[in-house]
């Protein structure tokens, strides 16, 4: 590592050591994009007021025990634009997002709630299309939508339709959360498909590609993984806002360890890579809605890959990196050209409103 790289790492360490503070006077799109601005907002505002042992880990779901049963509980809101896109729509996206937050927490999803904020003038035909999509997604995931709420706001106040979902699941084998040097980092399939699909569906760019969102329920895939690797899974996260890079940064920072990623090992479909190159976007930062990042013990890699690749959603699963001791709290990328660079958190997201 040369002097310049050491100076960059030192600046990053100093910045991360500062107490989070929201410097902006008003909320921006960056605050909802999953990067540094989101993290700062959560830590400086929400944790400041709501801090408690269940919330403080900032996992995808809170885990707790009720009458001897281990449960996971989560909530999510979908504000994607456009509402309908190749491979899915806001309805199945809402269901799958909540199911996946439970699944990566080591839980079997059981029941969901659905709250709708509808804009005056929203077509009833579109609402039926969304709810039918939610029903199919719930059936595919093996869950029921058991409660809900509906609010209507004035025309021009809600961009058509927003959906909030909450979910509860039964925890069987939660990840240990204890990353260790030498652990393997896997992704369950090609990354970036959802974010690029949404970007192209907006029609704002003169780009075309044969792509569809990867939105899918991960509970069956991850249940197979848990069965194949009992006790070996350290951490699982679904790579939504901010993509794989954001998930890895949160893992590395939380563990005080490094994650080193091999760029050539990261599965990216040619259409996604091509669109990202044209736009100057790193696929590592582009959202997925049907992919998980998994960290597990190195001796479980073969069993994990066999289990994932035998499932339709995990056919292209790959090991993309390893956990190391140094530099603590950082993600490094070994590039295709033989160099190494820091993969830091972005402030915002180059593709807002993607989920």
N, C-alpha and C positions, 0 to 999 in steps of 0.2 A: 504494500500500500504506500503510495507516494505522499508527499507533504500536503499537497492540495486536498487529496481524499481525506487525510486525517483532519484537516481544518474543517472540511464540510461536516464530518461526523461529529466533531466537537460542537459546532454550531447547532446541529440537530439535537444533540444531547442537552445543551443549555436551553433551547426552546421548549423541549418536552418537560424540563424540570420546573418551568414557571407555572404558577397557579393559573388555571383556565380563567379567562375573562372575555366576555363578549364585548368587543370594541365598537361594533356597529350600533347605531341608535334604532335601527329598524331591521326587521327580518328580511332576508334576501333568499333567493332560490338556493343559494349555496348552503344555507342552513338546513335544507331538507335533502341534500344530495348524498349524505353518507360519508363525507370526508372530514377534514379537519374542522370545518365550520360547524358541522353537525355535532361532532364530538365535543367541541367547546361549548355549544349551546346546551347539550345534555349535562355536562359536568358543571358548568357555571350557573345554570338556571334550574334545571329540573332536579338534579341531585342535591343542589343546595337546599331545596325545599322538601324533597320527598325521600331523602336518603334513609335506607333501612337495609337489614341484612339480605333480604330477598332481592332487592333492586340493585344493590351496590355492585354485584359482579357484572352487570350489564350484559347478561347472556341473552340469547334469543327467546328464552322462556324462563320464568321463575319456577323453581322446584321446591316443593314443601310436602309435609306429611299431614294427612287428615285421617283420624281413626285408624291408624296403622297402614294406610295406603299412601304410596308415594305418587304425587301428582305433579304435572307441569301445566303452567297456565301462561298464555301469551295473547297479545293483541296486535292488530296491524290495520293500516288504512291504505286504500288504493285510490290513487288520483291520476292514473295513467292517461296520457293523451297521445294518440287517439284512443277512444274506448274500444274499438275493434281493430284488430291487426292480424297479419298472417300468423297462424298457429294458435290464436287465442283471443281473448277479450278481457275486459276488466272483471268479469264474473269469475272465470276459472282462475285468473291471476289472484283474486282475493282469497279464494278457497285454498289454492295451492300454497300461497305464501304463508298462511297460518298453519296449514298441515306441516309444511317443511320446517317452520320454526319449532314445532313440537318434536318432529322426527330427529332433528339434529341435537335435541336435548336428551335423547335416549328414551323418548316416550312413544307409546302407541296412541295416535290421535283418536279421540272418542266423539266429542261433540263440539259444534261451532255455533256462534251467534253471528247475525248479520244485521248491520245498521246501514240504512240507505239515506243519503242526503241528495235529494232530487231537485233539479232546477225546474221552475215553472216553464211549461212548454216542452218538456222532454217527451219524446214520442213513447206512447205506451207499447208500441211494437218493439222498440229498442229495449225497454225494460223487460218485456217478456223474453227477448233474446238473451239478455244478461242473466236473468234468473234461471232460464233453461240451461245455460252454460254452467251456472253454479251447481245446479242439481246433478248434472253429469259429472262434474269434477268431484263433488262430494261422494257420489256413488263409486267413482274410480278409486277414491282414497279410503273408502269404507267408513265414512263419517256421516253424521246427521247434522242438519242445521236445525237447532231446537228452540231458538228464540231470536227476536229481532226488533228493529225499530225503524220507523220511517219519518223523515222530516222533509218538507218542501220549502224551498226558499225562492225569493223573487227571481224573475228572469234576469239572466246575466250574472248571477251571484254564485254559481256552482259548476260552471263548465259542463253541464249535462247531468253527471252522476258521479258521486263519490261513494265508496263503500268502506265501512269499517267492519272488521271481523275479529272475533276473539275465539280462543279454542282452549280446551282442556284435554289432557291426555294422561294415561297411566304410565308411569316411569318403570321400566324393567331393568335397564342397565345403563345408567348415565355415564357419559365419558368421565374419566378421572380428572381431567383438567390440568394434569401435572405433566407439562411438556418436559422432555429430557433430551440432552445432546445425543445425536444419533438417530432420533425418531425420524420416520419417513413422512413426507407431505404428499398427499394424493389429491387429485381432482377426479370427480366421477364421470367427467365427460368434457367435450370441447367447450371452451368458454366464449362469452361475449355475444352469443347469438340473440338473446333477448334485446339487449340494448341497441344493437345495430339494426335489428328488425324494426324496433319502434322508431328509430331515427329515420329510416327509409320510408316507413309508413306515413310519416308526417308530410312527405312530399315537398319539403323545403329545399331539398338538394337534388341536383340532376344526376342521381345515382340509382342504379337498379341492380338487384341481386336476387338470386333464387334462395331466399332465406325465410325461415319461420322461427317464431319464438320457441325457446326450449321449455316453456312453462309446463310443469308436470309435478305430481305428488311424489315425494322421495321416501315416504314411510316404508313402502315395501322393499325398496332397494336397500335402505339403511338397516332394516330389520334383518335382511339376509347377511349384511356385513357384520352386524353384532353377533349373529349366530356363528359365523365363521371365525370370528376373532374375539372370543370372550375374554374380557379383561385387558385387551390390548389397545383399545381406542382411548387416546388422550383427549382429543377435542374434535368436534364437528361443527361446521358452520355452513349455512347456505350463502352463496356468494351473490347477494342481490346488489343494493346500492353500493357503488364504489368498487364492485367486482372483487376478484381474487386478491388483488393487491391490498385493498383495505382490510379484508379479513386477515391476511397474513400479518399485516402491521399490528392489528389489535392483538393477535395471538403472541407475537414476538414481544410487544411492549408489556403485555400482562405477565408473561413468563420471565422477563428479564433475560431472554436468550435471543440468538439470531436465527433467522430462517434464510437459507441460501437456496435460490431457485435456479434451475438450469433452463434457460430460455428455449433451447431446442426441444426440451421434454414437454413443454406446455402445449396441450392439444388445442389448436385453433383451426377452424375450417378456412379454406382458401378465400371464400367470399367475405368472411369476417375480417381476415387479415388484410385483404385488399382494400376494403372500405376504410378500415382503421388507418392504413398507410396513406390513403388519399386525404384523410381528414386530420392526420397528425395525432391520432389517438392511440395510446397503448392498450391493446386488448386486455391486459391485466386489470385495467380500471373499468372495464365495461361490464354492466350488470348481466347476471344470469338469473333465471327463475326456475331452473330444474337441475342445478348442479350444486354439489356440496364439496367443501374442502375438508379433508380428514387428515388428522395427525395421529399416527399409531406407532407402536413399538416396531423396531426394524425386523424382528424375527417373525412378524405377522404379515409382512408385505405380500408374500406369495399367496397365502390363503385369502387375503383381502382382495387382491386383484382377480383371483379366480372367482370369488363370490360376486364381485361387482360386474365382471365381464360376462357372467352367465345370465345377467338380468338385462332386459331390453334397454333400460335407461343407463346402464353402466358399461356398455360394450366397448367404449373408447376410454375407459378409466386409465389413468397413468400416474406414475410417481413423478413429481415435478421438482422435488427438492428434499432437503434435510434440515433438521434443527441442529444448530451449532452453539457453542458457548459464546463466541465473539463474532462481531461486536454486539454486546447485549442490547436487546430492544430494537434491533434494526432488521430490515429485509434487504438482502443483496441479490442482484441478478447477475448470473454468469452469462454474458451475452454470446450470441452466435459468432462474434468476431474475436472472442477470447478475452475480452475485458470484463470488468466488474463495475456495476453501478448500484447506487442506493435506490431502492424503490420506496419512496416516502408516501405518506398520505397526501392526497390532493386537498386543496382548500375546499373546493366544491366538486362538481361533476360536470364533465363536458356534455352530458346528455340528461338534463333535468326532466322530471315528470315521466320516468320510465316504469314506475310501478305504483 
